[in-house]
């Protein structure tokens, strides 16, 4: 049974979410604040399939918690906030959040997003028709089935979206994509943010996989167009 960690100080909302998840055979563990959430995550990291994380909390806010989570874990994170400010959404996505919901939201939409994230990251491990179970390049291997990346014998820790981005470009080796095309394919929703969001993800990914991030070998910039994965890799 998949376990979902809910980190939110709204007790009534947490009780409702827990009840709805249990109806769909999901185990929900609730933390009333950021510090408690980090402690519970440390105790349940191997069993946790998804984290639902509120932004507005009294001890550590959600973005601070997300930052700490991403230092050690790639568990998918669904952010919640009472704010409709696009800046919060962009900040969360840039820091490694996988999806976002603005309060108030419908339980049906919440459950649809929960099931989608769990299915995408832990149950089906989907790969596109262009991918095989493993893609090998010069100095790097992408295990699409298990969602792992290795440089030599060293495993590289990527967030869910970083892996999706790398896998998408690598499985279309040599093909040039605009930022809009990348966003539409990787985030699977209509392009709604400025180009700096994609650039931020590319920059973080390069720092993790490139031998020299200032002179990229794998992910190349096509000036005035977008990006492509090096066909010589």
C-alpha positions as CSV (number, residue, x, y, z in Angstrom):
1,X,0.0,0.0,0.0
2,X,1.3,3.4,-0.9
3,X,2.0,5.8,1.9
4,X,1.4,9.6,1.5
5,X,2.9,12.1,4.0
6,X,0.8,15.2,4.5
7,X,2.5,18.2,6.0
8,X,-0.1,20.9,6.8
9,X,-1.2,22.8,9.9
10,X,-4.9,22.8,8.8
11,X,-6.2,19.9,11.0
12,X,-9.6,19.7,9.4
13,X,-8.2,19.6,5.9
14,X,-5.7,17.0,6.8
15,X,-8.4,14.8,8.4
16,X,-10.5,15.2,5.2
17,X,-7.6,14.3,2.9
18,X,-6.6,11.3,5.0
19,X,-10.2,10.0,5.0
20,X,-10.3,10.3,1.2
21,X,-7.0,8.7,0.6
22,X,-7.9,5.8,2.8
23,X,-11.0,5.2,0.7
24,X,-8.6,4.7,-2.2
25,X,-6.4,2.3,-0.3
26,X,-3.7,4.8,0.4
27,X,-2.0,5.1,3.8
28,X,-1.8,8.8,5.0
29,X,0.5,10.0,7.7
30,X,-0.1,13.6,8.9
31,X,2.4,16.1,10.3
32,X,1.1,19.4,11.6
33,X,4.2,21.4,10.8
34,X,7.4,21.5,8.8
35,X,9.8,20.3,11.5
36,X,7.5,17.4,12.4
37,X,7.1,16.6,8.7
38,X,10.9,16.3,8.2
39,X,11.2,14.1,11.2
40,X,8.4,11.8,10.0
41,X,9.8,11.7,6.5
42,X,13.2,10.6,7.9
43,X,11.5,7.7,9.7
44,X,9.3,6.7,6.7
45,X,11.5,7.6,3.7
46,X,11.7,4.1,2.3
47,X,7.9,3.6,2.4
48,X,6.8,7.1,1.3
49,X,5.4,7.4,-2.2
50,X,4.3,11.1,-2.1
51,X,4.5,14.2,0.0
52,X,1.7,16.8,0.1
53,X,3.2,20.0,1.4
54,X,1.5,23.2,2.4
55,X,3.4,26.5,2.0
56,X,2.0,28.6,4.8
57,X,3.0,27.0,8.1
58,X,4.0,28.5,11.5
59,X,7.5,26.9,12.0
60,X,9.1,26.2,8.7
61,X,7.3,27.3,5.6
62,X,6.7,24.8,2.7
63,X,9.5,26.2,0.5
64,X,12.0,25.8,3.4
65,X,10.8,22.2,4.0
66,X,11.0,21.5,0.2
67,X,14.5,22.7,0.1
68,X,15.5,20.3,2.9
69,X,13.7,17.4,1.3
70,X,15.4,17.9,-2.0
71,X,18.8,17.7,-0.4
72,X,18.3,14.0,0.4
73,X,15.2,12.8,-1.4
74,X,13.5,12.6,-4.8
75,X,10.1,11.7,-3.5
76,X,7.4,13.5,-5.6
77,X,6.0,16.6,-3.8
78,X,2.6,18.1,-4.4
79,X,2.5,21.7,-3.1
80,X,-0.5,23.3,-1.5
81,X,-1.1,27.0,-0.8
82,X,-3.9,29.4,0.0
83,X,-2.2,32.0,-2.2
84,X,-2.9,32.4,-5.9
85,X,0.3,34.2,-6.5
86,X,2.1,32.8,-9.5
87,X,5.5,33.6,-8.0
88,X,4.9,31.0,-5.2
89,X,4.1,28.4,-7.8
90,X,7.1,29.2,-9.9
91,X,9.4,29.2,-6.8
92,X,8.1,25.8,-5.8
93,X,8.6,24.3,-9.2
94,X,12.1,25.7,-9.5
95,X,13.0,24.2,-6.1
96,X,11.8,20.7,-7.2
97,X,8.1,20.5,-6.6
98,X,6.3,18.1,-9.0
99,X,2.8,19.6,-8.9
100,X,0.8,22.4,-7.4
101,X,-2.7,23.0,-6.1
102,X,-4.1,26.3,-4.9
103,X,-6.6,26.3,-2.0
104,X,-9.5,26.0,-2.1
105,X,-9.5,22.9,-4.3
106,X,-11.9,20.1,-5.0
107,X,-11.1,16.7,-3.4
108,X,-11.7,15.0,-6.8
109,X,-8.9,17.1,-8.3
110,X,-6.6,16.5,-5.4
111,X,-7.1,12.7,-5.6
112,X,-6.6,12.8,-9.4
113,X,-3.3,14.5,-8.9
114,X,-2.2,12.2,-6.1
115,X,-3.0,9.1,-8.1
116,X,-1.3,10.6,-11.2
117,X,2.0,11.4,-9.3
118,X,2.1,8.0,-7.6
119,X,1.4,6.2,-10.8
120,X,4.0,8.2,-12.7
121,X,6.8,7.9,-10.1
122,X,6.2,4.6,-8.2
123,X,3.8,2.2,-9.9
124,X,4.2,2.3,-13.7
125,X,7.6,3.9,-14.1
126,X,6.4,4.9,-17.6
127,X,8.8,5.3,-20.5
128,X,8.0,6.8,-23.8
129,X,8.0,4.7,-27.0
130,X,11.4,6.3,-27.8
131,X,13.0,5.0,-24.7
132,X,14.4,1.6,-23.8
133,X,15.0,0.3,-20.2
134,X,18.5,1.7,-20.3
135,X,20.1,4.5,-22.3
136,X,23.9,4.6,-22.3
137,X,26.0,7.6,-23.4
138,X,29.6,8.7,-23.0
139,X,30.1,8.5,-19.2
140,X,26.4,8.4,-18.3
141,X,23.7,5.7,-18.1
142,X,20.0,6.5,-17.7
143,X,17.9,3.6,-16.3
144,X,14.4,4.5,-17.4
145,X,12.7,1.6,-15.8
146,X,14.0,2.3,-12.3
147,X,14.4,6.1,-12.9
148,X,18.1,6.1,-12.0
149,X,21.0,8.0,-13.5
150,X,24.7,7.0,-13.2
151,X,27.9,8.7,-14.1
152,X,30.3,5.8,-14.2
153,X,29.5,3.9,-11.1
154,X,28.2,6.9,-9.2
155,X,24.5,7.4,-8.9
156,X,23.3,11.0,-9.6
157,X,20.4,12.2,-7.4
158,X,17.8,13.9,-9.5
159,X,14.4,15.2,-8.6
160,X,11.4,13.7,-10.5
161,X,11.1,16.5,-12.9
162,X,14.9,16.7,-13.5
163,X,14.8,13.0,-14.4
164,X,11.8,13.5,-16.7
165,X,13.6,16.4,-18.4
166,X,16.8,14.5,-18.9
167,X,15.0,11.4,-20.1
168,X,12.9,13.3,-22.5
169,X,15.9,15.1,-24.1
170,X,18.1,12.0,-24.1
171,X,15.4,9.8,-25.7
172,X,15.2,12.4,-28.5
173,X,18.9,12.6,-29.0
174,X,20.0,15.3,-31.4
175,X,16.5,16.8,-31.8
176,X,16.0,20.5,-31.0
177,X,13.1,21.5,-28.7
178,X,11.9,25.0,-27.8
179,X,11.3,25.8,-24.2
180,X,7.6,25.7,-24.8
181,X,7.8,22.2,-26.3
182,X,9.9,21.0,-23.4
183,X,7.4,22.4,-20.9
184,X,4.5,20.9,-22.7
185,X,6.1,17.4,-22.9
186,X,7.7,17.2,-19.5
187,X,5.1,19.0,-17.4
188,X,2.3,17.7,-19.5
189,X,0.3,20.9,-19.2
190,X,-0.2,24.1,-21.2
191,X,2.9,26.4,-21.2
192,X,2.1,29.2,-18.7
193,X,5.4,30.4,-17.3
194,X,8.3,32.5,-18.4
195,X,11.3,30.9,-20.1
196,X,13.4,31.4,-16.9
197,X,11.6,28.4,-15.3
198,X,12.9,26.0,-18.0
199,X,16.3,27.7,-17.9
200,X,16.5,27.2,-14.1
201,X,15.8,23.4,-14.5
202,X,18.4,23.1,-17.2
203,X,21.0,24.9,-15.1
204,X,20.3,22.6,-12.1
205,X,20.4,19.5,-14.2
206,X,23.7,20.6,-15.9
207,X,25.3,21.1,-12.5
208,X,24.5,17.5,-11.6
209,X,25.3,15.7,-14.8
210,X,27.8,17.7,-16.8
211,X,31.6,17.3,-16.3
212,X,31.9,21.1,-16.8
213,X,28.5,22.8,-16.4
214,X,29.9,26.0,-17.9
215,X,30.8,24.1,-21.1
216,X,28.0,21.5,-21.4
217,X,28.5,18.2,-23.2
218,X,25.2,16.5,-22.8
219,X,22.5,19.2,-22.9
220,X,23.4,21.8,-25.5
221,X,21.8,25.3,-26.0
222,X,20.6,26.1,-29.5
223,X,20.8,29.9,-29.5
224,X,17.5,31.5,-30.2
225,X,15.6,28.2,-30.4
226,X,16.0,26.0,-27.3
227,X,17.9,22.9,-26.3
228,X,19.0,19.5,-27.6
229,X,20.8,16.4,-26.3
230,X,24.2,16.1,-27.9
231,X,24.0,13.6,-30.8
232,X,27.7,12.8,-30.2
233,X,27.2,11.7,-26.6
